[in-house]
Amino acid sequence: MNMIFILIGCSILLALIFLAAFFWANNTGQHDDTYTPGIRILLDEADPVNEVSTGDRDHIPSKS
């Protein structure tokens, strides 16, 4: 019977820890933007591998 009380106490303590973590994440702005992560894959981004800026053209070796 004593083990039941220990397990109930541990489960309540664990639930309070998760509740505190949820409130901490909520206060630090973790859940502010819920729209953008869902559509991020649909947004077009420039390919940095194929893109060469004008400042980098001087450092590209010529093929001849």
TORMIRO-301467 format. One record per atom (N, C-alpha, C, O): residue number from 1; residue in one letter; x, y, z. Coordinates in nm, 3 decimals. Example, Ala and Ser with C-alpha at 12.3 -4.5 7.8 and 13.67 -1.06 7.14 Angstrom:
% TORMIRO-301467
- 1; A; 1.319; -0.569; 0.780 .
- 1; A; 1.230; -0.450; 0.780 .
- 1; A; 1.320; -0.330; 0.780 .
- 1; A; 1.424; -0.332; 0.846 .
- 2; S; 1.285; -0.225; 0.708 .
- 2; S; 1.367; -0.106; 0.714 .
- 2; S; 1.290; 0.003; 0.787 .
- 2; S; 1.341; 0.114; 0.804 .
This chain:
% TORMIRO-301467
- 1; M; 0.083; -0.120; 0.000 .
- 1; M; 0.000; 0.000; 0.000 .
- 1; M; 0.087; 0.126; 0.000 .
- 1; M; 0.050; 0.227; -0.059 .
- 2; N; 0.202; 0.118; 0.066 .
- 2; N; 0.290; 0.235; 0.070 .
- 2; N; 0.346; 0.265; -0.070 .
- 2; N; 0.371; 0.381; -0.104 .
- 3; M; 0.367; 0.160; -0.149 .
- 3; M; 0.420; 0.180; -0.283 .
- 3; M; 0.322; 0.257; -0.370 .
- 3; M; 0.365; 0.336; -0.454 .
- 4; I; 0.193; 0.238; -0.352 .
- 4; I; 0.092; 0.312; -0.429 .
- 4; I; 0.104; 0.461; -0.400 .
- 4; I; 0.097; 0.542; -0.492 .
- 5; F; 0.122; 0.497; -0.274 .
- 5; F; 0.134; 0.638; -0.238 .
- 5; F; 0.261; 0.699; -0.297 .
- 5; F; 0.261; 0.814; -0.339 .
- 6; I; 0.368; 0.623; -0.300 .
- 6; I; 0.493; 0.671; -0.359 .
- 6; I; 0.475; 0.693; -0.509 .
- 6; I; 0.518; 0.795; -0.562 .
- 7; L; 0.412; 0.598; -0.578 .
- 7; L; 0.389; 0.610; -0.721 .
- 7; L; 0.295; 0.726; -0.754 .
- 7; L; 0.317; 0.796; -0.853 .
- 8; I; 0.191; 0.746; -0.675 .
- 8; I; 0.100; 0.859; -0.697 .
- 8; I; 0.174; 0.990; -0.676 .
- 8; I; 0.155; 1.085; -0.753 .
- 9; G; 0.256; 0.997; -0.575 .
- 9; G; 0.334; 1.118; -0.551 .
- 9; G; 0.432; 1.148; -0.665 .
- 9; G; 0.447; 1.262; -0.707 .
- 10; C; 0.497; 1.042; -0.715 .
- 10; C; 0.590; 1.060; -0.828 .
- 10; C; 0.516; 1.103; -0.954 .
- 10; C; 0.567; 1.187; -1.028 .
- 11; S; 0.399; 1.048; -0.980 .
- 11; S; 0.324; 1.085; -1.099 .
- 11; S; 0.272; 1.229; -1.090 .
- 11; S; 0.269; 1.300; -1.191 .
- 12; I; 0.233; 1.272; -0.972 .
- 12; I; 0.189; 1.412; -0.956 .
- 12; I; 0.307; 1.506; -0.973 .
- 12; I; 0.294; 1.612; -1.034 .
- 13; L; 0.423; 1.468; -0.920 .
- 13; L; 0.543; 1.550; -0.936 .
- 13; L; 0.582; 1.560; -1.084 .
- 13; L; 0.618; 1.668; -1.131 .
- 14; L; 0.576; 1.449; -1.155 .
- 14; L; 0.608; 1.449; -1.298 .
- 14; L; 0.508; 1.533; -1.377 .
- 14; L; 0.548; 1.605; -1.469 .
- 15; A; 0.382; 1.526; -1.343 .
- 15; A; 0.280; 1.607; -1.410 .
- 15; A; 0.304; 1.756; -1.385 .
- 15; A; 0.285; 1.837; -1.475 .
- 16; L; 0.345; 1.792; -1.265 .
- 16; L; 0.374; 1.932; -1.234 .
- 16; L; 0.497; 1.981; -1.311 .
- 16; L; 0.502; 2.096; -1.353 .
- 17; I; 0.596; 1.894; -1.329 .
- 17; I; 0.714; 1.931; -1.407 .
- 17; I; 0.676; 1.958; -1.552 .
- 17; I; 0.720; 2.056; -1.611 .
- 18; F; 0.593; 1.870; -1.611 .
- 18; F; 0.548; 1.891; -1.748 .
- 18; F; 0.461; 2.016; -1.761 .
- 18; F; 0.469; 2.087; -1.861 .
- 19; L; 0.380; 2.044; -1.662 .
- 19; L; 0.297; 2.164; -1.663 .
- 19; L; 0.384; 2.289; -1.655 .
- 19; L; 0.357; 2.388; -1.724 .
- 20; A; 0.486; 2.287; -1.572 .
- 20; A; 0.578; 2.400; -1.562 .
- 20; A; 0.655; 2.419; -1.692 .
- 20; A; 0.678; 2.532; -1.734 .
- 21; A; 0.695; 2.309; -1.758 .
- 21; A; 0.764; 2.320; -1.886 .
- 21; A; 0.672; 2.377; -1.993 .
- 21; A; 0.718; 2.455; -2.077 .
- 22; F; 0.545; 2.342; -1.992 .
- 22; F; 0.450; 2.398; -2.087 .
- 22; F; 0.434; 2.547; -2.066 .
- 22; F; 0.436; 2.623; -2.163 .
- 23; F; 0.418; 2.591; -1.942 .
- 23; F; 0.402; 2.735; -1.915 .
- 23; F; 0.531; 2.812; -1.948 .
- 23; F; 0.524; 2.925; -1.995 .
- 24; W; 0.646; 2.752; -1.924 .
- 24; W; 0.772; 2.817; -1.959 .
- 24; W; 0.781; 2.835; -2.110 .
- 24; W; 0.819; 2.943; -2.157 .
- 25; A; 0.747; 2.732; -2.187 .
- 25; A; 0.752; 2.741; -2.333 .
- 25; A; 0.651; 2.842; -2.384 .
- 25; A; 0.679; 2.913; -2.481 .
- 26; N; 0.538; 2.850; -2.321 .
- 26; N; 0.435; 2.944; -2.363 .
- 26; N; 0.478; 3.088; -2.334 .
- 26; N; 0.450; 3.178; -2.414 .
- 27; N; 0.545; 3.112; -2.223 .
- 27; N; 0.588; 3.247; -2.188 .
- 27; N; 0.707; 3.294; -2.269 .
- 27; N; 0.725; 3.414; -2.287 .
- 28; T; 0.789; 3.201; -2.319 .
- 28; T; 0.907; 3.241; -2.396 .
- 28; T; 0.877; 3.252; -2.545 .
- 28; T; 0.969; 3.276; -2.624 .
- 29; G; 0.752; 3.235; -2.586 .
- 29; G; 0.715; 3.256; -2.725 .
- 29; G; 0.728; 3.134; -2.813 .
- 29; G; 0.738; 3.148; -2.935 .
- 30; Q; 0.729; 3.017; -2.756 .
- 30; Q; 0.744; 2.895; -2.834 .
- 30; Q; 0.626; 2.871; -2.926 .
- 30; Q; 0.642; 2.815; -3.034 .
- 31; H; 0.507; 2.912; -2.885 .
- 31; H; 0.385; 2.884; -2.961 .
- 31; H; 0.330; 3.008; -3.030 .
- 31; H; 0.211; 3.011; -3.062 .
- 32; D; 0.411; 3.110; -3.054 .
- 32; D; 0.361; 3.233; -3.114 .
- 32; D; 0.323; 3.215; -3.260 .
- 32; D; 0.216; 3.260; -3.301 .
- 33; D; 0.407; 3.153; -3.339 .
- 33; D; 0.383; 3.139; -3.482 .
- 33; D; 0.346; 2.994; -3.512 .
- 33; D; 0.433; 2.907; -3.520 .
- 34; T; 0.217; 2.970; -3.529 .
- 34; T; 0.173; 2.834; -3.559 .
- 34; T; 0.142; 2.815; -3.707 .
- 34; T; 0.115; 2.703; -3.750 .
- 35; Y; 0.145; 2.923; -3.785 .
- 35; Y; 0.109; 2.914; -3.926 .
- 35; Y; 0.229; 2.887; -4.017 .
- 35; Y; 0.222; 2.803; -4.106 .
- 36; T; 0.338; 2.958; -3.995 .
- 36; T; 0.453; 2.950; -4.085 .
- 36; T; 0.518; 2.811; -4.091 .
- 36; T; 0.552; 2.768; -4.202 .
- 37; P; 0.539; 2.739; -3.982 .
- 37; P; 0.604; 2.608; -3.995 .
- 37; P; 0.528; 2.510; -4.085 .
- 37; P; 0.589; 2.424; -4.148 .
- 38; G; 0.397; 2.523; -4.092 .
- 38; G; 0.320; 2.434; -4.177 .
- 38; G; 0.334; 2.461; -4.325 .
- 38; G; 0.318; 2.371; -4.407 .
- 39; I; 0.365; 2.586; -4.361 .
- 39; I; 0.377; 2.620; -4.503 .
- 39; I; 0.521; 2.648; -4.544 .
- 39; I; 0.545; 2.688; -4.658 .
- 40; R; 0.616; 2.629; -4.456 .
- 40; R; 0.755; 2.659; -4.487 .
- 40; R; 0.807; 2.579; -4.606 .
- 40; R; 0.889; 2.628; -4.684 .
- 41; I; 0.761; 2.456; -4.620 .
- 41; I; 0.808; 2.374; -4.731 .
- 41; I; 0.755; 2.424; -4.865 .
- 41; I; 0.813; 2.395; -4.969 .
- 42; L; 0.646; 2.499; -4.862 .
- 42; L; 0.587; 2.550; -4.986 .
- 42; L; 0.652; 2.678; -5.034 .
- 42; L; 0.633; 2.717; -5.149 .
- 43; L; 0.728; 2.745; -4.949 .
- 43; L; 0.789; 2.872; -4.985 .
- 43; L; 0.912; 2.848; -5.071 .
- 43; L; 0.991; 2.757; -5.045 .
- 44; D; 0.927; 2.930; -5.175 .
- 44; D; 1.044; 2.919; -5.262 .
- 44; D; 1.161; 2.989; -5.196 .
- 44; D; 1.150; 3.102; -5.150 .
- 45; E; 1.273; 2.920; -5.194 .
- 45; E; 1.396; 2.979; -5.143 .
- 45; E; 1.502; 2.967; -5.250 .
- 45; E; 1.502; 2.873; -5.329 .
- 46; A; 1.593; 3.063; -5.253 .
- 46; A; 1.701; 3.059; -5.351 .
- 46; A; 1.796; 2.944; -5.317 .
- 46; A; 1.819; 2.914; -5.199 .
- 47; D; 1.849; 2.881; -5.419 .
- 47; D; 1.944; 2.771; -5.400 .
- 47; D; 2.083; 2.831; -5.377 .
- 47; D; 2.141; 2.885; -5.472 .
- 48; P; 2.137; 2.824; -5.256 .
- 48; P; 2.266; 2.890; -5.229 .
- 48; P; 2.384; 2.824; -5.301 .
- 48; P; 2.488; 2.887; -5.315 .
- 49; V; 2.370; 2.699; -5.346 .
- 49; V; 2.480; 2.631; -5.413 .
- 49; V; 2.497; 2.685; -5.554 .
- 49; V; 2.610; 2.705; -5.599 .
- 50; N; 2.388; 2.709; -5.624 .
- 50; N; 2.394; 2.753; -5.762 .
- 50; N; 2.400; 2.904; -5.777 .
- 50; N; 2.422; 2.955; -5.887 .
- 51; E; 2.382; 2.976; -5.668 .
- 51; E; 2.379; 3.121; -5.674 .
- 51; E; 2.517; 3.177; -5.645 .
- 51; E; 2.583; 3.137; -5.549 .
- 52; V; 2.563; 3.272; -5.728 .
- 52; V; 2.693; 3.335; -5.709 .
- 52; V; 2.669; 3.484; -5.701 .
- 52; V; 2.611; 3.544; -5.792 .
- 53; S; 2.713; 3.545; -5.593 .
- 53; S; 2.699; 3.689; -5.581 .
- 53; S; 2.808; 3.759; -5.660 .
- 53; S; 2.907; 3.696; -5.700 .
- 54; T; 2.791; 3.888; -5.683 .
- 54; T; 2.887; 3.961; -5.765 .
- 54; T; 3.022; 3.972; -5.697 .
- 54; T; 3.124; 3.981; -5.766 .
- 55; G; 3.026; 3.970; -5.567 .
- 55; G; 3.153; 3.979; -5.495 .
- 55; G; 3.234; 3.851; -5.505 .
- 55; G; 3.357; 3.855; -5.492 .
- 56; D; 3.169; 3.739; -5.527 .
- 56; D; 3.238; 3.611; -5.533 .
- 56; D; 3.290; 3.576; -5.673 .
- 56; D; 3.366; 3.481; -5.688 .
- 57; R; 3.250; 3.651; -5.774 .
- 57; R; 3.290; 3.617; -5.910 .
- 57; R; 3.439; 3.636; -5.933 .
- 57; R; 3.496; 3.573; -6.022 .
- 58; D; 3.502; 3.721; -5.856 .
- 58; D; 3.645; 3.742; -5.871 .
- 58; D; 3.726; 3.621; -5.824 .
- 58; D; 3.839; 3.601; -5.867 .
- 59; H; 3.666; 3.542; -5.736 .
- 59; H; 3.739; 3.431; -5.675 .
- 59; H; 3.712; 3.297; -5.746 .
- 59; H; 3.766; 3.195; -5.705 .
- 60; I; 3.630; 3.298; -5.850 .
- 60; I; 3.599; 3.173; -5.921 .
- 60; I; 3.709; 3.150; -6.025 .
- 60; I; 3.732; 3.236; -6.110 .
- 61; P; 3.776; 3.036; -6.021 .
- 61; P; 3.882; 3.011; -6.120 .
- 61; P; 3.820; 2.989; -6.258 .
- 61; P; 3.713; 2.931; -6.271 .
- 62; S; 3.889; 3.037; -6.359 .
- 62; S; 3.841; 3.020; -6.496 .
- 62; S; 3.873; 2.880; -6.546 .
- 62; S; 3.966; 2.816; -6.498 .
- 63; K; 3.794; 2.833; -6.642 .
- 63; K; 3.812; 2.697; -6.693 .
- 63; K; 3.915; 2.691; -6.805 .
- 63; K; 3.952; 2.581; -6.846 .
- 64; S; 3.962; 2.802; -6.855 .
- 64; S; 4.056; 2.799; -6.966 .
- 64; S; 4.200; 2.793; -6.921 .
- 64; S; 4.291; 2.790; -7.005 .
